[in-house]
Amino acid sequence: MKQIFLVQIGIGGVGRELVEQVLSVRKALISRYAIELKYVGLADSSGVLRSPTGLSDDAIRAALAHKAAGGGLGELPEGEAGQAWQSALPSDQPVILIDLSAASGQETGFVEQIAAGSRVVLANKKPLSAAWADFVALTQHGATRYEATAGAGLPVISTLQALLDSGDSITKIEAAMSGTLGYLCSELEAGVALSTAVRAAHRMGYTEPDPRDDLSGADVARKALILARTCGLPWEMANIPAEPWFPAAMAEVSRNEFMDRLEELDAAFAARVAEAKEQGAALRYVATITPEGASVGLRMLPAEHPLASLRGADNLFSFTTARYAERPLVVRGPGAGQAVTAAGVLGDIVATAREWV
Ligand SMILES: NC(=O)c1ccc[n+]([C@@H]2O[C@H](COP(=O)([O-])OP(=O)(O)OC[C@H]3O[C@@H](n4cnc5c(N)ncnc54)[C@H](OP(=O)(O)O)[C@@H]3O)[C@@H](O)[C@H]2O)c1
């Protein structure tokens, strides 16, 4: 039996779901692969909970309940307040480090742990969308897996890597990879004003607390950069300009003022919807990546385009390659949500653990 030690950073929505999934598949992994997954550390923004020999199920369940009730790990009796994830690493054993935070600036720490023999699994896009040199250091020799960063549980990165590994060459990737922006496009096409659609999405929790974090397009640009870099393109965020849904002047105001002024955007969006309708086209927020460059923005697509058939919050990734030249290879489905995101991360953890045995 091989024991694989896990240190998890981030015990939010996806983090708690992942812990539950790990606990529920543990026995099956022992019988299927003789691999035992063992949490030695959990970290949130308040501190860590750790045990170099493995946290007990009781301690893990108590931590989950405490987090679900809004508490911090640092407040638990066995928790260590103010400590960062590094303090949860065992001194003599490599681990799989799992980043389910949205924190920036972790890449150097991860690269150090990789050099010391650990592996990394990410749902957090930020370490892979920092400098190109960090992307290379994290991903060389397959030390980091990051399926969940692009399409949550959808097999996007693994599909792309399989195409590249088998000698195919990528001509174009086109993708709608924001559930929030997909929902807004569907509402616009149904004749709903943008202001009404954004307020509804905000109320239902489809958007970030400040909807501008979705509407800026930066999250889509970050995913596009990760796909481009996976293809070996040494780009930075500046190479992927994203078209925001609001003018620069509305970027500076408070969130409340932004929400109050949403009606200012309605007329321009209604005109774009009308123009698309007139041309029998669909309006989609699309990332396009080719070896020559990338763009992220609202596009009018002909009805027969694979992305035109998308409805609601689903994602779609279309890969045109030397082998899939006439009809692209398409991956489609729900591209967000805690359960599918955690499942994407768990798939990466198991694949990493199997390689280690
Ligand atoms: N939700 C989805 O559908 C989805 C899909 C794909 C990818 N993702 C990515 O998955 C990640 C997690 O998403 P989520 O929805 O679970 O977010 P979340 O609920 O906001 O949870 C984030 C967690 O990270 C912790 N954290 C923040 N900064 C930290 C730091 N410096 N050190 C340690 N822990 C830190 C937070 O601590 P506290 O609990 O103390 O605040 C919290 O536990 C994000 O990067 C997100 O972009 C999410």
The ligand as an SDF file (V2000), in Angstrom:
LIG
                    3D

 48 52  0  0  0  0  0  0  0  0999 V2000
  -16.5820   27.4450   -8.0450 N   0  0  0  0  0  0  0  0  0  0  0  0
  -16.3520   27.0090   -9.2840 C   0  0  0  0  0  0  0  0  0  0  0  0
  -17.2630   26.6070  -10.0090 O   0  0  0  0  0  0  0  0  0  0  0  0
  -14.9390   26.9820   -9.8140 C   0  0  0  0  0  0  0  0  0  0  0  0
  -14.6780   26.4190  -11.0860 C   0  0  0  0  0  0  0  0  0  0  0  0
  -13.3430   26.3390  -11.5450 C   0  0  0  0  0  0  0  0  0  0  0  0
  -12.3230   26.8640  -10.7580 C   0  0  0  0  0  0  0  0  0  0  0  0
  -12.6350   27.4520   -9.5470 N   0  0  0  0  0  0  0  0  0  0  0  0
  -11.5300   28.0010   -8.7520 C   0  0  0  0  0  0  0  0  0  0  0  0
  -11.4090   27.2480   -7.5580 O   0  0  0  0  0  0  0  0  0  0  0  0
  -10.9120   28.0740   -6.5260 C   0  0  0  0  0  0  0  0  0  0  0  0
  -11.8360   27.9630   -5.3160 C   0  0  0  0  0  0  0  0  0  0  0  0
  -13.1320   28.4070   -5.6290 O   0  0  0  0  0  0  0  0  0  0  0  0
  -14.2440   28.4930   -4.4800 P   0  0  0  0  0  0  0  0  0  0  0  0
  -15.5120   28.7730   -5.1870 O   0  0  0  0  0  0  0  0  0  0  0  0
  -14.1470   27.3340   -3.5830 O   0  0  0  0  0  0  0  0  0  0  0  0
  -13.7480   29.8140   -3.6840 O   0  0  0  0  0  0  0  0  0  0  0  0
  -14.0720   30.2310   -2.1730 P   0  0  0  0  0  0  0  0  0  0  0  0
  -15.3370   29.5960   -1.7080 O   0  0  0  0  0  0  0  0  0  0  0  0
  -13.9450   31.7130   -2.1340 O   0  0  0  0  0  0  0  0  0  0  0  0
  -12.8740   29.5920   -1.3150 O   0  0  0  0  0  0  0  0  0  0  0  0
  -11.5660   30.0800   -1.3500 C   0  0  0  0  0  0  0  0  0  0  0  0
  -10.7940   29.4700   -0.2070 C   0  0  0  0  0  0  0  0  0  0  0  0
   -9.4360   29.8820   -0.3040 O   0  0  0  0  0  0  0  0  0  0  0  0
   -8.9920   30.3170    0.9790 C   0  0  0  0  0  0  0  0  0  0  0  0
   -7.8730   31.2550    0.8390 N   0  0  0  0  0  0  0  0  0  0  0  0
   -7.8510   32.4740    0.2730 C   0  0  0  0  0  0  0  0  0  0  0  0
   -6.5980   32.9950    0.3270 N   0  0  0  0  0  0  0  0  0  0  0  0
   -5.8350   32.0740    0.9440 C   0  0  0  0  0  0  0  0  0  0  0  0
   -4.4540   32.0010    1.2980 C   0  0  0  0  0  0  0  0  0  0  0  0
   -3.6070   33.0020    1.0230 N   0  0  0  0  0  0  0  0  0  0  0  0
   -3.9990   30.8760    1.9300 N   0  0  0  0  0  0  0  0  0  0  0  0
   -4.8400   29.8610    2.2270 C   0  0  0  0  0  0  0  0  0  0  0  0
   -6.1480   29.8630    1.9000 N   0  0  0  0  0  0  0  0  0  0  0  0
   -6.6370   30.9580    1.2660 C   0  0  0  0  0  0  0  0  0  0  0  0
  -10.2140   30.9470    1.6100 C   0  0  0  0  0  0  0  0  0  0  0  0
  -10.0210   31.0330    3.0030 O   0  0  0  0  0  0  0  0  0  0  0  0
  -11.2000   31.5030    3.9980 P   0  0  0  0  0  0  0  0  0  0  0  0
  -12.1630   30.3390    4.0420 O   0  0  0  0  0  0  0  0  0  0  0  0
  -10.4720   31.7090    5.2830 O   0  0  0  0  0  0  0  0  0  0  0  0
  -11.7690   32.7420    3.3960 O   0  0  0  0  0  0  0  0  0  0  0  0
  -11.2780   29.9170    1.1790 C   0  0  0  0  0  0  0  0  0  0  0  0
  -11.2720   28.8230    2.0670 O   0  0  0  0  0  0  0  0  0  0  0  0
  -10.8200   29.4980   -7.1110 C   0  0  0  0  0  0  0  0  0  0  0  0
   -9.4990   29.7310   -7.5720 O   0  0  0  0  0  0  0  0  0  0  0  0
  -11.7740   29.4380   -8.3010 C   0  0  0  0  0  0  0  0  0  0  0  0
  -11.4450   30.3620   -9.3190 O   0  0  0  0  0  0  0  0  0  0  0  0
  -13.8950   27.4960   -9.0600 C   0  0  0  0  0  0  0  0  0  0  0  0
  1  2  1  0
  2  3  2  0
  2  4  1  0
  4  5  1  0
  4 48  2  0
  5  6  2  0
  6  7  1  0
  7  8  2  0
  8  9  1  0
  8 48  1  0
  9 10  1  0
  9 46  1  0
 10 11  1  0
 11 12  1  0
 11 44  1  0
 12 13  1  0
 13 14  1  0
 14 15  2  0
 14 16  1  0
 14 17  1  0
 17 18  1  0
 18 19  2  0
 18 20  1  0
 18 21  1  0
 21 22  1  0
 22 23  1  0
 23 24  1  0
 23 42  1  0
 24 25  1  0
 25 26  1  0
 25 36  1  0
 26 27  1  0
 26 35  1  0
 27 28  2  0
 28 29  1  0
 29 30  1  0
 29 35  2  0
 30 31  1  0
 30 32  2  0
 32 33  1  0
 33 34  2  0
 34 35  1  0
 36 37  1  0
 36 42  1  0
 37 38  1  0
 38 39  2  0
 38 40  1  0
 38 41  1  0
 42 43  1  0
 44 45  1  0
 44 46  1  0
 46 47  1  0
M  CHG  2   8   1  16  -1
M  END
$$$$
